[in-house]
Amino acid sequence: MPALPHQHRHIRSLGIERPNEPYFFGYDEGPAGDGQLRLDLMFSGISAGTELTFMKGTNPYLHSRWDEGRGVFVEGEASAHYPVNFLGYMEVARVIDARAGGFANGDVLATTFGHKTGHTANPDHDLLLPMPEGIDPMLGVFVAQMGPIAANGILHADAEQFGAHVPHLGAGVAGRPVLVWGGGTVGLFCALFARRAGASEVVVVDPSGWRQDLARRMGFQAMGEDEAWRHAKARWRSKSGRGAEIVFQTRAHSGSLHLALRALQPQGTIIDLAFYQGGLNDARLGEEFHHNGLSIRCAQINRMPRPVAAAWDQRRLAQETLALLAIDGEAIRQHMITHVVPYDDAPDFLRHLVRDRPEFLQIVLEHS
């Protein structure tokens, strides 16, 4: 029998016990206090790029410690250890006990608390976004984190063009052709935001024929990496020269960064949303980077562009994500969510991902 809202309850959390061995960690949780919300998990999205690094033992936090004060990683001082009991940051939950103003029992919220069957939230600290009527609740897995990551990439392109005076999200790509390097979840969201903003042409670039086909089904041009930089140099020309003004680089491969640099026109900019855990051995910055005066701008969710940081935050980017879902939600649900897995089957499915390497895009855990 499920616990009543005022009772203690048992929470399960998907974690990694040791390399290549996912498991469920359990603990007991008390009832919500004043000013808090008790949440029941509905859906949780798997961020494979992050979570599989814990499965494989390659995550940098397993080998080093982030020194916040100095802004550097300290080698040999691991800040994460096995078992890793909590993973995930893409959740949708239902309020079952509302003890904070502005919320009611039954509300469906997009938030971030990990792959846990429940959570006690504090609205003063947690990002809690009500899911509007008419949007599939499952799409809420994109709202609090993944959509804002892509929107922040668009915002960085806006700040490159307008500085502190960005009129609206996407103003920096409106009327311009863009390449989106990488046909994963972040890349396709970048493409969707660019199309919504009025980019004159959006090309999704990925070496995977499967992901190219998926991008085409969503209405985008799609091509491989070598074809893409040649396309930009042949078709796109301005007073500054041939190539793309902006490339959104989302593939965590240094060779992809190198080819993306080749696609830029002189003084063009890479908006880089990738995390290169293996270093940058294949990105040669002494060639096109030097001769064309190119820029690489790192765009991460916890850092808005400095000129607009006072006006934009993660909540505002999440609201932009909701606006996008209202337009493109049906296509996102049909094409981008490729696997819906019962929560109880999550450990076996993670093993399957590592062992069999199936084609996938966004995986969602469903908790009933």
C-alpha positions in Angstrom: 0.0 0.0 0.0 1.4 3.5 -0.9 2.0 5.8 2.1 -0.5 8.4 2.9 0.6 12.0 2.5 1.1 12.5 6.2 3.1 9.3 6.7 6.7 8.3 6.4 7.4 6.6 3.0 10.1 4.6 1.4 11.9 6.2 -1.6 13.9 4.3 -4.2 16.6 6.0 -6.2 18.3 4.7 -9.3 22.1 4.7 -8.8 25.3 3.0 -9.8 26.7 0.6 -7.2 30.0 0.0 -9.0 31.2 0.3 -12.6 28.6 -1.2 -15.0 26.3 -2.2 -12.2 23.2 0.1 -11.8 20.9 -0.6 -8.8 18.2 0.9 -6.6 19.2 2.6 -3.4 16.5 3.0 -0.8 15.8 5.3 2.1 12.9 6.5 4.3 11.5 10.0 4.0 9.3 11.9 6.5 6.2 13.9 5.7 6.4 17.3 4.2 6.7 20.3 6.6 5.3 23.7 6.4 6.3 25.5 3.2 7.2 22.2 1.5 5.6 19.9 -1.2 5.6 16.1 -1.3 6.0 14.9 -4.8 5.4 11.6 -6.5 7.5 10.8 -9.6 5.7 10.5 -12.9 8.5 10.6 -15.5 12.3 11.0 -15.4 14.5 11.5 -18.4 17.9 9.8 -18.6 20.8 12.0 -19.6 22.8 9.3 -21.2 25.9 11.5 -21.8 26.2 12.1 -18.1 24.8 8.9 -16.5 26.7 6.5 -18.7 30.0 8.1 -17.6 29.2 6.9 -14.1 28.4 3.5 -15.5 31.7 3.3 -17.3 33.7 5.0 -14.6 34.8 7.9 -16.9 33.1 10.8 -15.1 35.7 13.4 -14.1 34.2 13.7 -10.6 35.2 10.0 -9.9 38.9 11.1 -10.4 39.1 14.8 -9.4 37.4 17.5 -7.3 35.9 20.7 -8.6 37.5 23.6 -6.7 34.7 26.2 -6.8 36.8 29.0 -5.4 39.6 28.7 -7.9 37.5 27.3 -10.8 39.7 24.3 -11.5 39.6 20.5 -11.1 42.0 19.1 -8.6 43.4 15.8 -9.9 43.6 12.8 -7.5 40.9 14.1 -5.1 37.7 12.3 -6.2 34.6 14.1 -5.2 32.3 11.2 -6.2 32.6 7.6 -5.1 30.8 4.4 -5.7 28.1 3.7 -4.9 26.7 6.7 -6.7 23.2 6.8 -5.1 21.6 9.7 -7.0 21.5 10.4 -10.7 19.4 12.5 -13.0 18.0 16.0 -13.4 14.9 15.7 -15.7 11.8 15.0 -13.7 8.0 15.4 -13.8 6.1 14.9 -10.6 2.7 15.2 -9.1 2.0 17.1 -5.9 0.4 14.8 -3.4 0.7 17.0 -0.3 0.9 20.8 -0.8 2.0 22.7 2.2 3.3 25.8 0.4 1.3 28.7 -1.1 0.7 28.7 -4.8 0.5 24.9 -5.2 -2.3 22.4 -4.9 -2.6 18.6 -4.6 -2.7 17.2 -8.1 -0.5 19.8 -9.7 1.9 18.4 -12.3 5.4 20.0 -12.1 8.5 19.9 -14.2 11.6 19.9 -11.9 14.9 18.4 -11.1 15.5 15.9 -8.2 16.9 12.8 -9.8 15.6 9.3 -10.6 13.8 9.0 -7.3 10.3 7.7 -6.8 9.5 10.8 -4.7 10.9 14.0 -3.3 10.1 16.7 -0.7 10.5 20.0 -2.5 11.0 23.5 -1.1 9.7 26.2 -3.5 12.2 28.7 -2.1 15.1 26.6 -3.4 13.8 24.1 -6.0 12.9 25.0 -9.6 9.2 24.0 -9.9 7.4 24.7 -13.1 3.7 23.9 -13.5 3.0 22.0 -16.7 0.3 23.8 -18.8 -2.9 22.1 -19.9 -2.6 20.8 -23.4 1.1 19.8 -23.2 1.8 16.1 -22.7 3.2 15.8 -19.2 5.9 13.4 -20.4 7.4 16.4 -22.3 8.1 18.0 -18.9 11.3 16.0 -18.6 12.8 18.7 -21.0 11.5 21.8 -19.2 13.8 22.3 -16.2 17.2 21.4 -17.6 17.6 20.0 -21.1 15.5 22.6 -22.9 17.2 25.4 -21.0 20.7 24.0 -21.9 19.8 24.4 -25.6 18.1 27.8 -25.1 21.2 29.1 -23.3 23.2 28.2 -26.4 20.8 30.3 -28.5 21.1 33.1 -25.9 24.9 33.0 -26.2 24.5 33.6 -30.0 22.2 36.4 -29.2 24.7 38.0 -26.9 27.4 37.7 -29.6 25.3 39.9 -31.8 23.5 42.3 -29.4 25.6 42.3 -26.2 23.5 43.4 -23.3 20.6 44.5 -25.5 19.2 41.1 -26.6 15.6 41.9 -27.6 14.3 38.3 -27.4 15.6 34.8 -27.5 16.8 33.9 -30.9 17.3 37.4 -32.2 20.9 36.6 -33.0 20.0 33.8 -35.4 16.9 35.3 -37.0 17.4 35.6 -40.8 20.7 33.7 -40.7 21.7 30.2 -41.7 23.0 28.0 -38.9 24.6 24.7 -38.5 23.7 22.5 -35.5 26.5 20.0 -35.0 25.1 16.9 -33.3 21.6 15.4 -33.7 21.1 14.4 -30.1 18.6 15.9 -27.7 20.5 19.1 -27.1 21.3 19.6 -30.7 17.7 19.0 -31.9 16.4 21.5 -29.3 19.0 24.0 -30.5 17.6 23.4 -34.1 14.0 23.8 -32.9 14.8 27.1 -31.1 16.7 28.4 -34.1 13.8 27.5 -36.5 11.3 29.1 -34.1 13.5 32.3 -34.1 13.4 32.5 -37.8 16.8 31.3 -38.9 16.9 31.3 -42.7 18.2 27.7 -42.9 18.9 25.1 -40.2 21.1 22.2 -41.0 21.5 19.4 -38.4 24.9 17.6 -38.7 25.6 14.1 -37.4 27.6 11.2 -38.7 24.8 8.8 -37.8 22.4 8.1 -40.7 19.8 7.1 -38.1 19.9 10.5 -36.5 20.0 12.3 -39.8 16.8 10.5 -40.8 15.2 11.5 -37.5 16.1 15.2 -38.0 14.6 15.1 -41.5 11.4 13.7 -40.1 11.3 16.7 -37.9 11.6 19.0 -40.9 15.3 19.8 -40.9 18.0 19.4 -43.5 20.5 16.8 -42.3 23.9 15.7 -43.5 27.2 14.2 -42.4 30.1 16.2 -40.9 32.3 16.4 -44.0 29.4 17.3 -46.2 28.2 20.0 -43.8 31.3 22.2 -43.7 31.5 21.9 -47.5 27.8 22.9 -47.8 28.4 26.0 -45.6 31.4 27.1 -47.6 29.7 26.5 -50.9 26.2 27.9 -50.2 26.5 30.6 -47.5 28.3 33.8 -48.3 28.3 37.3 -46.8 30.6 40.3 -46.8 32.7 38.6 -44.2 33.4 35.6 -46.4 32.1 32.1 -47.0 30.7 29.8 -44.3 28.5 29.9 -41.3 28.4 32.9 -38.9 27.3 30.6 -36.0 27.7 26.9 -35.4 26.1 25.2 -32.4 28.5 22.4 -31.5 26.9 19.7 -29.3 28.9 16.6 -30.1 31.5 15.6 -27.4 34.1 14.7 -30.0 37.1 16.9 -30.6 37.1 15.9 -34.3 33.6 17.3 -34.6 34.8 20.6 -33.1 37.6 20.7 -35.7 35.2 20.2 -38.6 32.8 22.7 -37.1 35.6 25.3 -37.1 36.2 24.6 -40.8 32.5 25.5 -41.5 32.8 29.0 -40.1 33.3 32.1 -42.1 36.1 34.5 -41.0 35.5 35.7 -37.4 32.6 33.3 -37.0 31.8 31.7 -33.7 31.3 28.2 -32.3 28.7 28.1 -29.5 30.0 25.0 -27.8 27.6 23.0 -25.6 29.7 19.8 -25.5 31.8 18.3 -22.7 35.1 16.8 -24.0 36.0 14.3 -21.4 38.7 12.8 -23.5 40.5 16.1 -24.3 40.8 17.8 -27.7 43.5 15.8 -29.5 41.7 16.1 -32.9 40.9 19.9 -32.7 43.9 21.7 -34.3 43.6 25.4 -33.3 46.7 26.3 -35.4 44.8 26.0 -38.7 41.4 27.6 -39.6 41.1 28.8 -36.0 44.2 31.0 -36.4 43.9 32.1 -40.0 40.2 33.0 -39.9 40.2 34.6 -36.5 37.5 32.3 -35.1 35.9 32.2 -31.7 34.8 29.3 -29.4 32.2 30.4 -26.8 31.5 27.8 -24.1 27.8 27.8 -23.2 26.8 25.9 -20.0 23.5 26.0 -18.2 24.8 27.4 -15.0 26.4 30.4 -16.7 24.3 32.8 -18.8 26.2 35.2 -21.1 27.7 37.9 -18.9 26.1 40.9 -20.7 22.6 39.5 -20.1 23.0 37.5 -16.8 21.0 40.0 -14.8 18.0 39.6 -17.1 18.1 35.9 -17.9 18.1 32.9 -15.6 17.2 29.2 -15.8 13.6 29.8 -15.0 13.3 32.2 -17.9 14.9 29.7 -20.2 12.5 27.0 -18.9 9.6 29.3 -19.8 11.0 29.6 -23.3 11.1 25.8 -23.4 7.5 25.6 -22.5 6.6 28.0 -25.3 8.6 25.8 -27.7 6.8 22.7 -26.5 3.4 24.4 -27.1 4.4 24.6 -30.8 6.5 21.5 -31.4 5.5 19.2 -28.6 3.8 16.7 -30.8 6.8 16.3 -33.1 9.2 16.1 -30.1 7.0 13.4 -28.4 6.8 11.4 -31.7 10.4 11.6 -32.8 12.7 12.5 -29.9 11.4 10.3 -27.1 12.6 7.0 -28.5 12.2 4.8 -25.5 9.7 4.8 -22.6 10.9 2.3 -19.9 9.1 1.2 -16.8 10.9 2.6 -13.8 11.4 -0.8 -12.3 13.3 -1.9 -15.5 15.8 0.9 -15.4 18.9 -1.0 -14.2 18.4 -3.7 -16.8 17.9 -1.0 -19.5 21.1 0.8 -18.5 23.0 -2.5 -18.8 21.4 -2.9 -22.2 22.6 0.5 -23.4 26.2 -0.1 -22.4 26.3 -3.8 -23.6 24.3 -3.6 -26.9 24.7 0.1 -27.9 21.2 0.5 -29.5 20.2 3.6 -31.4 18.4 6.0 -29.1 17.7 9.6 -28.5 15.8 10.5 -25.3 15.0 7.8 -22.9 12.2 8.3 -20.3 11.6 6.3 -17.2 7.8 6.0 -16.4 6.8 5.6 -12.8 3.2 4.5 -12.1 
